[in-house]
Amino acid sequence: MTDMSLPLTRFAVRGTSFALHDPGDTVARETFSALGYEPAVVDLLDRIANRLPAATFCDVGALHGYYPCLVAARYPGWRVEAFEPNPQAFEVLAGNIRRAGEVHATREPGRAHCLALNDTGDSLHFRGRTIVAPDTPDAIIVPGRRFDDLARDLPAGPLVVKIDVHGAEGVVLAGMTACLAGSLPGIDFRAVLIEMHAHHLLVGGHDYEAMLGRLEGAGLEVFEVRDFRDTDTALPVPLIGETRRRFVDPALWTQAQIDRERLILATRPGTFRH
């Protein structure tokens, strides 16, 4: 069991204070701006929450729970469903969500799930935070599920999804086709934020062209949020024409984009004003 008596890391984000156990200081190690951790993501969530005061927030690849704890503290009408395949990270995540429930005693902030979301629902082999081949040394087997299947058990109403899965983003998207298209009864899908990783990390045969095509085919508006780690105000740029062509060609990614990822926002038309 994780020792939940370990020191808490405390955060203050746009006037919202919260704390969580973060072994290895993962948030600090991935913070590249004096504005804090991925400040443009918080701006996006604020702008979406202004239009959706009540929603379910699914964090796919939640690690220790930075975003679930932030959402629990900042958006009282939102419920969290957090997914993390690594058993050690999941244990910390689940403890942080339980603690958030104790802090916000008037409501239950949500649930944690030790699952690897994918396109088949099969169990997958993992090492660390990445899907690997079954014969990889030290790989562990993690139960899997398709998002479309589990979404039927989510609360009815608006749904916002965040995906950060270190190259498996196409695998996750391929398992949520019905959700993206808005064809699941009771589920009002509104937006997905996807951290896109370098081409050499992508798994499952889903390249950038295939991922954007899946989002566009679902009738969603697709943007890139540039400099999401360095700016306090989100700057969504429509991925159309030449801008789209340059995004889907991995040879045109800069070294900074390869090293620090890129962020996609796809929304149901009318959900987000840019």
C-alpha positions in Angstrom: 0.0 0.0 0.0 1.1 3.6 -0.7 2.1 5.5 2.4 -0.5 8.3 2.3 1.2 10.0 5.2 3.9 11.1 2.9 4.2 14.9 2.4 1.6 16.5 0.1 2.6 18.6 -2.9 0.5 21.8 -2.8 -0.7 23.7 -5.8 -2.3 27.1 -6.4 -3.9 27.4 -9.9 -5.7 30.5 -10.8 -6.9 31.0 -7.3 -7.7 27.4 -6.6 -5.7 25.5 -4.0 -5.4 21.8 -3.8 -2.9 19.1 -2.8 -1.9 15.6 -3.8 0.7 13.0 -3.2 3.0 13.1 -6.2 5.9 10.5 -5.9 8.9 11.5 -7.9 7.6 15.1 -8.2 6.2 14.3 -11.7 4.4 17.6 -12.0 7.4 19.7 -11.1 9.6 17.7 -13.6 7.2 18.5 -16.4 6.5 22.1 -15.6 8.4 24.3 -18.1 6.9 27.7 -17.3 6.6 30.1 -14.4 2.9 30.0 -15.1 2.7 26.4 -13.8 1.9 23.0 -15.2 0.2 23.2 -18.7 -1.4 26.5 -18.0 -3.3 26.6 -21.3 -5.1 23.4 -20.4 -6.6 25.0 -17.4 -7.7 28.0 -19.5 -9.4 25.6 -21.9 -11.1 23.8 -19.0 -12.2 27.1 -17.5 -13.8 28.2 -20.8 -15.5 24.9 -21.3 -16.8 24.9 -17.6 -18.3 28.3 -18.1 -20.6 26.7 -20.7 -21.0 23.4 -18.9 -21.4 24.0 -15.1 -22.2 20.3 -14.7 -20.3 17.5 -16.6 -18.3 14.3 -16.3 -14.6 14.7 -16.7 -12.7 11.6 -17.9 -8.9 11.8 -17.4 -7.3 9.0 -19.5 -3.8 8.5 -18.3 -4.3 10.3 -15.0 -1.0 9.1 -13.3 -1.1 10.4 -9.8 -4.2 12.6 -10.3 -3.2 16.2 -10.9 -6.1 17.0 -13.1 -8.7 15.0 -11.1 -7.7 16.8 -8.0 -7.7 20.2 -9.8 -11.2 19.5 -11.3 -12.6 18.4 -7.9 -11.4 21.6 -6.3 -12.2 24.0 -9.1 -15.4 22.8 -10.8 -17.9 21.7 -8.1 -20.5 20.6 -10.7 -18.0 18.2 -12.5 -17.6 14.6 -11.6 -14.2 12.8 -12.2 -13.6 9.4 -13.8 -9.8 8.8 -13.8 -8.1 6.0 -15.7 -4.5 4.8 -15.0 -3.1 1.5 -16.1 0.1 1.4 -14.0 -0.8 -0.3 -10.7 1.6 1.7 -8.6 0.5 5.0 -10.0 -3.1 3.9 -9.8 -2.8 3.2 -6.0 -1.6 6.8 -5.5 -4.3 8.1 -7.8 -7.0 6.3 -5.9 -5.7 7.6 -2.6 -5.6 11.2 -3.9 -9.2 11.0 -5.1 -10.3 9.5 -1.8 -8.5 12.4 -0.1 -10.2 14.9 -2.4 -13.5 13.4 -1.3 -12.6 14.0 2.4 -11.6 17.6 1.6 -14.9 18.2 -0.2 -17.0 16.4 2.3 -20.3 17.6 0.8 -19.8 15.6 -2.4 -18.0 12.6 -3.9 -15.6 13.9 -6.5 -15.5 10.6 -8.6 -13.7 7.3 -9.1 -10.4 5.9 -10.2 -10.1 2.9 -12.5 -7.0 0.7 -13.1 -7.6 0.1 -16.8 -5.8 0.4 -20.1 -8.4 1.9 -22.5 -7.9 0.7 -26.0 -9.6 -0.3 -29.3 -10.4 -4.0 -28.5 -11.1 -4.1 -24.8 -8.3 -6.7 -24.4 -5.7 -6.7 -21.7 -2.4 -5.0 -22.6 1.3 -5.3 -21.7 2.8 -2.2 -20.0 6.1 -1.1 -18.8 6.0 2.2 -16.9 3.6 4.4 -18.8 3.8 2.8 -22.2 2.2 -0.1 -24.1 4.9 -2.6 -25.0 5.2 -6.0 -26.8 4.3 -9.1 -24.7 7.9 -10.3 -24.7 9.2 -7.1 -23.2 11.2 -7.8 -20.0 9.5 -6.6 -16.8 6.2 -5.9 -18.7 3.0 -6.3 -16.7 -0.5 -7.2 -17.9 -3.2 -4.6 -17.3 -6.9 -5.2 -17.9 -8.3 -3.3 -20.8 -11.6 -1.9 -22.0 -13.0 0.2 -24.8 -14.2 3.6 -23.9 -17.5 3.1 -25.8 -18.2 0.1 -23.6 -17.5 1.8 -20.2 -19.2 5.0 -21.2 -22.5 3.3 -20.9 -21.9 3.2 -17.2 -21.1 6.9 -16.9 -23.5 9.4 -15.5 -25.8 10.8 -18.2 -25.1 14.3 -19.4 -22.2 16.4 -20.8 -18.8 14.6 -21.1 -15.4 16.1 -21.4 -12.3 13.9 -22.0 -8.6 14.4 -21.5 -6.1 11.9 -23.0 -2.4 11.7 -22.2 -1.2 8.2 -22.9 2.3 8.5 -24.2 1.8 7.4 -27.8 -1.4 5.2 -27.4 -3.7 8.1 -28.1 -4.8 6.6 -31.4 -5.6 3.3 -29.7 -7.8 5.1 -27.1 -9.6 7.1 -29.8 -10.3 4.0 -31.9 -12.2 2.6 -28.9 -14.4 5.6 -28.5 -15.9 6.0 -32.0 -19.5 5.9 -30.9 -18.8 8.4 -28.1 -17.1 10.9 -30.4 -20.0 10.6 -32.9 -22.5 11.4 -30.1 -24.4 8.1 -30.7 -24.3 6.7 -27.1 -27.7 7.1 -25.4 -27.5 9.6 -22.5 -23.9 10.6 -23.2 -23.6 14.2 -24.5 -20.0 14.2 -25.6 -18.7 17.8 -25.9 -14.9 17.9 -26.0 -11.6 15.9 -25.9 -8.1 17.3 -25.2 -5.4 15.0 -26.6 -1.7 15.3 -25.9 0.0 14.1 -29.1 3.3 12.5 -28.7 6.3 12.1 -31.1 5.8 9.8 -34.1 8.3 7.2 -32.9 6.2 6.7 -29.7 2.9 6.0 -31.5 1.5 2.4 -31.2 -1.2 0.4 -32.8 -0.7 1.7 -36.3 -2.6 5.0 -35.7 -0.7 7.9 -37.2 -1.6 11.6 -37.0 -3.6 11.5 -40.3 -5.7 8.6 -39.0 -6.3 10.3 -35.6 -7.4 13.6 -37.1 -9.5 11.8 -39.6 -11.3 10.0 -36.9 -12.1 13.2 -35.0 -13.2 15.0 -38.2 -15.3 12.0 -39.3 -17.2 12.3 -36.0 -18.2 15.8 -37.0 -15.9 17.6 -34.5 -14.1 20.9 -34.8 -10.4 20.2 -34.5 -7.8 22.7 -33.2 -4.2 22.7 -32.2 -3.5 24.5 -28.9 -0.1 26.0 -29.5 2.5 26.6 -26.7 0.1 24.9 -24.2 2.9 24.5 -21.7 4.0 28.1 -21.8 1.0 30.4 -22.2 -1.8 31.3 -19.7 -4.3 31.9 -22.5 -5.2 29.0 -24.8 -4.6 29.8 -28.5 -6.6 27.2 -30.5 -5.7 27.2 -34.2 -8.1 25.3 -36.6 -6.3 22.3 -38.1 -7.4 22.9 -41.7 -5.6 23.3 -45.0 -1.8 23.8 -44.9 -1.8 24.0 -41.1 -3.3 20.5 -41.0 -0.9 19.2 -43.6 2.1 20.3 -41.6 0.7 18.8 -38.5 0.2 15.3 -39.9 3.7 15.1 -41.4 6.1 14.0 -38.6 9.1 15.2 -40.6 7.8 18.8 -40.1 7.6 18.7 -36.3 10.3 20.8 -34.6 12.6 19.3 -32.0 10.7 21.3 -29.3 7.4 19.8 -30.5 8.9 16.3 -30.4 10.4 16.8 -27.0 7.4 18.6 -25.4 4.4 17.2 -27.2 1.5 19.0 -28.9 -2.1 19.5 -27.8 -5.2 18.9 -29.8 -8.7 20.1 -28.9 -11.7 18.5 -30.6 -15.2 19.8 -29.7 -18.8 19.4 -30.7 -19.6 22.5 -32.6 -20.9 25.2 -30.3 -19.2 23.9 -27.2 -16.1 26.1 -27.3 -15.7 29.7 -28.3 -12.2 30.6 -29.6 
